Amino acid sequence: MWGTILNAITVLAGSAAGLLIGNRLSQRIQESVVTGLGLVTLFVGISNAGETQNVIVPLLSLVLGAITGELLRLDVQLDRFAGWLQSRISRRAGSEPAAEETGPDSRQRFIEGFVTASLVFCVGPLTFVGSIQDGMGLASGFDQLAIKSVLDGFASMAFAASLGIGVMFSVITVLGVQGGLAILGALAGEFMTDPMIDEMTAVGGLILIGLSLVLLDVKKPRVANFLPGLLFAPVLAPLAIALGVY
């Protein structure tokens, strides 16, 4: 769990730094920063998607995941949670000068920052492999999360500078997702095979590509509704192996 704690600290520190410099950036610069993040997210997504050994596995995972996500309306639930967080923060902050202004635009900006950062920080390969191995007590797990922590620290700085304080609260998602995976690794041991990890990575990459379309303002897919695909991938990988199509 120490790797997850380190990751949370770097996200908080990076977000705080981003908030300090964010107000000093013009709207044009902030838009360019988001576009740059979108291009990097697209590159990482394509790279991760290439980890699959059979494109049918991530295809079925995404389709089944999308159906599940739409039925559960995960995007709505995630937005509601972010909106609830923003409301609580606004009430507690009161009229402090440092607090973000309230209103529809501020609320939407908070939600966008929280959801975007949560997805970027929690669907990469280092999240799964690093967290599970960290939970198993392997040094390689902590090393991978340490690398992820550095990357997330800089990413959170850039995100927070453009998308605001909602990015800082993505630490809740980081702790929840990575902490859960670490506990899973501690309880289940070495249950994740390389094919299962590869297909989860590929599905995560495709989800990141979808998120990059949002950041680049090309299309606005309901990215959160594809997240269940990450759960279908490690189930379908052994099935594909058993059927001899992997």
TASUL-V681131 format. One line per field, one symbol per residue. phi: phi as a letter, one per 40 degrees, with the letter a starting at -180 (. if undefined). burial: b if it has 16 or more other ideal C-beta (glycine too) atoms within 10 Angstrom, else e. A space follows every 10 residues. Layout:
phi: ???
burial: ???
This chain:
phi: .ccccccccc cccccccccc cdcccccccc cccccccccc cccccccccc cccacccccc cccccccccc ccfccccccc cccccccccc cccgbccccc cchdcccccc cccccccdcc cbbccccccc ccccccgccc cccccccccc cccccccccc cbbgcdcccc dccdcccccc ccccccccgc cccddccccc cccdcccccc ccccccfcab ccddccdddc ccdccccccc cccgbb
burial: bebbbbbbeb bbebbebbbe ebeeeeeeeb eebbeebbeb bbebbeebbe bbbbeebbbb bbebbbebbe eeebbeebbe bbeebbeebb eeeeeeeeeb ebeeebbebb bbbbbbbbbb bbbbbbbbbb bbbbbbeeee bbebbbebbe bbbebbbbbb bbbbbbbbbb bebbbebbbe bbebbeeeee ebeebbbbbb bbbbbbbbbb bbbbbbeeee bbbbbbbbbb ebbbebbeeb beeeeb
